[in-house]
Amino acid sequence: MESGGTGPVTEARCRACGSGNLYLFHHQRGVPVNSCLLVGDETEAIRFPTGELSMAFCRTCGFIQNDSFDEKMTEYSDRYEETQAFSKRFVEFARGVATDWVDRHDLRGKRVIEIGCGKGEFLTYMADAGIGSGIGIDPGVDPARIDPGYEERLSWVPGWFDGSYGPLEADAIVCRHTLEHVAEVQEFLTLIREALGDRLDTVLLFELPDTMRVLEEAAFWDVYYEHCSYFSEGSLTRLFQQCGFEVLGVTLAYDDQYLLLEARPAGPSGPGQSAPDDLERLEKGVDHFSSTYRDVVEAWQSRLSGVAAGGGRAVIWGASSKGVSFLVSAGENVVAAVDINPNKHGMYMAGTGHQIVAPEELVEIAPELVVVMNPIYIEEITADLARLGVEAEVIAV
Ligand SMILES: [Zn+2]
């Protein structure tokens, strides 16, 4: 693993705006190409294929892309376990978003298409909130895992959304935590715009991570191979406008970790109001990430080696992408990764081979330190530990 300096202009073009005004600010080798795949064998996990991060910032539109991303290296199959539906906190949030979207865009009785529906939970929340019907498109969708009670209203298309799908005939297009996995973002949005044709009333509802916070906190655990595209409020708005949409609003949600965007095809009057000007702040953030990354990694390494040196054990809580990314850089003195999703128990973390254990196993592990991979779950996790009688220090990244 290494991090390069800032500055070199890459040969690549920006996959959002097409300009060649790119600037490399972070380089890292040995990054597992997939961090949500279930790996049942420790050796296979340790030998998991790796790729490189060559993070490039576009000075023209503020978009950030991994120049070294190769989509052939990723796999989104039914082995892909991305669901957060085992967390009460996350489910409450997602249900709130579903209800809010249905209310504000008057989607009761209407038809919704979700691109990148994952395991399909969100469409079931929208069905509960009153939509008439829904279609979920995703290569990893597993209809067998969805409550048969939704069969009449929801249907599933296993596969990618590409040119073969045909017209998008719906009142709303939902796309959550998907755009950041798409490399050719301009092509993807153009495809959606074309598939909408003259349906100017269809609303687009997108949810994805906000990158400003990641840059300003040098949150290295939030940068990983599967996320090849990184957006801020401004760069996301600029991309949508460029692809023929009018952006109705972008807001921050989930403790300011996610961007929620609402848009619709632009009418004859054009894309509407201009995008927030965050280019200067983004560039500062990029420089901060680049210059602070090494210090942040080392601070975690030293904290964890301190625990081990004193004869204690440390675990991380959250065996998903952030966890994989954290362990690859700072996991040497971590004994296990805890997760509440039973589908992951007994599996291993890609890249480092840490075993994924159920919270109950912490009784025996008796950790001195629990590092929570997302601060939003601290309360939930502290309550779980208290219930188990595990006395550990709990801190979040
Ligand atoms: Zn650009």
Boltz pocket constraint, residues with backbone or C-beta under 6 A from the ligand:
constraints:
  - pocket:
      binder: B
      contacts: [[A, 14], [A, 15], [A, 16], [A, 17], [A, 18], [A, 19], [A, 58], [A, 59], [A, 60], [A, 61], [A, 62], [A, 63]]
      max_distance: 6.0
